[in-house]
Structure formats: structure tokens, C-alpha cells
Amino acid sequence: MVLASILSSILVSIFVSACQSNESHLNEQRVYLYIASSLENSVRCLNQSYQKLYPQRQIVLSLLGSQTARLQIERGAPAGIFISADYKHIQSLKKQGLIAQNQRLAYNQIALFTKKTSQVQNFNELLKTKSLGIGARNVPVGHYAWAILDAESKKDPNYRANIEKLILSQDLSARSLKARAIRSEVESIFLYQSDYKQVQAMYRQVDLPKTIQDLSQVKLYIALTQDKAQQEADQVSIKVKQDWYNLMLSKLGQQCLKEQGLIVK
């Protein structure tokens, strides 16, 4: 009985050790993506190619607002890829030693869309809209849109108060803002230019004046994140995410971005 008990303990120990080893191996083969929600379609396009090249690897995708993604990484989310629509989030992580490398990826644009039945024919007629959707100031899609409205407020002291009366929502991510447009909840809305394909059935684009077009340009950045205690010996997991990073910067990745209306320079 004693011998049987000892043998049983040994077998359990071997099984647990094998499971832990297997789980560790699986973790090494995962690439964790924390992506600005405006890049959903471009990333899914790239993921298809990545998984054909590396079928044994698993992609863990989180579509988040840039600020939310940054907070998760700060709180210890597994190291991986972070694509942000606002460089300040990259800077914040760099100061904490959580970025291994980064660079500019592409450009997007903030655009104004209004329903095809709307009376708004140009940007100067925005106050004619019945309702307006915009992102909150602390998220990139809102930050850039509010910069445009702030510029208009400098010309007319009453503009801010008048425009705020029309705002139906201040969403916390580009994804939720776009969903509001798809549900046709607002007459006019500030979205990314790359969202146009998904809302063009109901909305048309209103051209922004040339004087404020510079304010509408959105710079997208890609970064390799790292754990504070990440070991250089962990070469497998480093290679897994490095391969994805390099693929996004390749001609194939750049084509995925272009197909969604992003500007690659």
C-alpha cells in the first residue's frame, strides 16, 4: 500500500509538471494585442496572414480605447503589441520602462458625417444638426474632434454653449461611437475617416475647412511592450510578438492599413 501510494504521488507530480510545462509553452506561443478600436479591421486582416505563417501560435486580441489599453498594460497585462491613436500613452509607458521599441505606423483623419437627409451641407452649418455624437475629450477620437470645435469656439464665444446643446453622446471609445452611428442614433457624428465604409449607407461626409484640417490628422503608433521583470532569456515569446510587429510594418501590413482608408507614409 505504501509503495502504491508513493508511485501514485510520483505520477501525479509528473502529470502536474507536464501540464505546467505545457501551459508555459502555450503562453510563449501567444501574441497579446492591445489595439486602438479604430484599427479593428486592419488588425483582423493582418491576423489572417500571421496565422497562416504561424498556425501553432495563438492571437489574443483586445480592442480598446488607447487610454484603457495603456491602463491595462500598466496594471500588469501580458507583454505584447500596443497600437495607440495618441502618442502620450506610448510616452507614459516608456517612462515606466514598459516599452521595448516603438514607431509611427500610419495616419488617420477625424471626419464629420451627417445623415443624407440632414440640412447640414458644410461644416459651418453644423449648428443646424438635430443631434451630434462625439468622443469624450480623454480618448483620441474625442480629443481630436474637440480640438476642432475648440478652434471654432475661439471665433464665436457662444459657439461652445450652442454646440454642447446638440451633443447626444460623448463616447469612451471609437468603437462605441461608431456603433452609435450604425444604429442611426445621431444625425451628425465625428468619427475616423477609416469608419466611412461602415456608415456610408446612411451618412455622407461633410468636408472640413482647410484652416482646421491639420487638427483632424490622427497619428497612429505601434509599440512592443515589455514586462518590468521580463527576462531576456524568454526568447520564444519575444520572437512571437516581434514577428507580428515586423509583419504589420511589412508591405502586407501596410496594405491592410491602406484598405481601411488609413494613410501610410
N, C-alpha and C positions, 0 to 999 in steps of 0.2 A: 504493500500500500504506500509505504514511504517513497519507494522508488518510482511508483506510478505518479505520485504527487510531484516529485522532483522533475520527472520527464514532462509532465503537464505544464509546470511553471516555465520550463525551458522553451517549450513550443509556443506558449503564449508570448513570452519575451521576444522570441524570434519573429512572430507574426506582427507584434506591435512595432518592432524595429523596422520591419519591412514596410509596413504601412506608413510610418513616419518618413522613411527614406523616399517612398513613392510620392507622398504628399509634397515633400521638399522639391523633388524633381518636377512635379507638376507646377509648383509655384514658380520655379525657374523658367518654365516654358510659357509663362503668361506675360502678355504686354498690357499694362494698365494705361488706359487713355482717359484724360480729363480734358474734354473738348468744349470750347465755346459752342453753345447750342446752334448758332447760326451756321456752323460748318457740318451739320449732321450729314447731309447728302454727299458732300465731298469725302468725308471720312469713310462712309459706308462704301463708296466707290473704291477707295484705296484698300479697304479691308478685304474686299473680294480678291484683289490681286495678291495681297500679303498672304492670305490663307492658301492660295494656290501654290505659292512659293514655299510656304512653311506649314503644311497641313497638320503637323504634330503640335503646333502652338495654339494657344487659346487667347483670344482678344477679349478683354474686359472693358467695355465702353461705358463711360459716364458722360451724358450730355448735360452740361451745367452752365449756369451763368459764370463768367470768369471769376467773379468775386467768390462765389460759393465753392468753385473748384480750388481756388487758392486757399481758402479756409480749411478744406478737407486735407490738402497736402500739408499744411501747417500742423494739423492735428494728427499726422502720422499715417495718412493714406499711403498705400504701397507706391514705391517709386515707379515712374513710368514716363509718359508723354503729357505735356500740358500745352494746349494751344489757347492763347488769350487774345481777346479783342481790345485789350488795354495793357500797355507796357508796364504800367505802375504795379500790376500784380506780379509780373516777372521780376521787377526790381525788388519788390518786397521779399520774395522767396530767395533771391540771390543774396540779399543782406543776411539771411538766416542760414546760408550755406546749403540751400535745398535745390540749387540749380547747377547741373554739371556743364551744360552748354545751351546756347540759345541763339536765334537769329530771326530776322524778319522773314515772314513766309509769303504774304500776299496783301492785297488791299481790297477792301470792300467799300461800299458807299452807303450813307444813310439816304433814304429816298422817301418822298411823300407820295402816298397813294390815296386816291379818293374814289368812291363808288362812281360807276359810269353814269349814274343818274344825278350825281351831285351838281350843285350850282357852281362849285369851285372850279374855275378854269385855269387859274395860275396861283402861285404862292401868295401873292398879295391879297388874294380873296379868301384866304384860309379862315378868316373870321366868319365867313358865310356858312361854314360847315355846321351841321347839327350836332355832331359828336366827334371827339378826337381821341385816338389811342396813342399812347407814348410810353416809353420805358421810364422806370424810376431813375433819378439822377445818379444813383450809386452803381448802376450797371451800364456797361458800354453802350448798348443800343439806346439807352436813355440819355447818357452823358453827352453823346454827340448831338442828339436831337434837341436837347435843352440848350446846347451852345448856340444852335441856330435860332431858337426862339429868344434867347437872351440878347443876341445881336439885334433882333428886331425890336426888342423892348427898349434898347438904347435910342431908337429913333422916335418912339412914341411911349411916353410914361404910362399911358393907360393900356398898352398892349398886353402886358403880363396879366393884369386882372381880367381883361376880356377873354384872353385865350384860356385861362385857367377855368373859366366858367363852362367851357366846352369839353374839358377833359373828362372822359368817362372812366379811364383806367390809367394806372401807372404800374405797368407790369415789371416783375423782378427778373425776367429773362426774355431774350429774343424769341425763344420757342413759345412761351405762353402768349406773348404779344402777337406772334404770327397766327397762333391758334384762334385768337380772338377775331382776327381778320377773316380766317377761313370760315368761322361761324357767322360772319357778317354782322358782328355786334356793333361796329362803329362805322360812321360814314367816311371818316378820313383817318389815316394812321401813318406814323413814321416807322418804317421797317428798314431792313437791309435791302440793298439793290438785288442781292442774290435770292431774295424771297419772291421776286416778281413772278416767276413761273407758277408758283403755287397759289397766287391770288389774282392772276390776270383775268380769270373768268368773270370776276365781279368788280375788280378795281382797275383804274387806269393811273398812270404815273403823271404827277404834276412836276414840271421842271422847276428846279431851284434857281434863283438868280445867281449869276456868275459871281457876284460880290460875296456870296456866302458858301460857294461850292467847296472852298478849302476846308471849311468847318465840317463838311459832310464826309470827308475822307477818313476811313477807319483802317488803321494798320494792324495786321494780324501777326502774332509772334508765336513761334514754336520753341519749346524748351524740353530738354531732358532733365527730369527731376531725379533727385537722389535722397536716400535716407541719411539722416545725420550720422548714423552708425554703420552705413553701408561699407562692406569690406571689398577691397579691390580684388580679392580672390574670387568674388562672386561673378566670374566671367560669363557664365551662361546667361543669367538674367540681364546683365549689361548688354550682351550681344543681341538678345531678343528685342529689346527696346531700341537699340542703336540701329538695327536693321529696319525697323518701322520708320524711325526718324529719317534715315537715308532714303527710304523709298518715297516718303512724302516730298522730299526735296528733289527727287529724280524727275525726268520728263513725264513719267507715268503719273506721279503725284501731282505735278503741275497741271497736267491735262484734266485730272479730276477737279481741280480747283477752277480751271477755266470753264469747264462745262456747267458749273453752277453760277457763272457770271462774275467770278472774282477776277481781280486784275493781278497778274503775275509779272513782276519786273526783275 
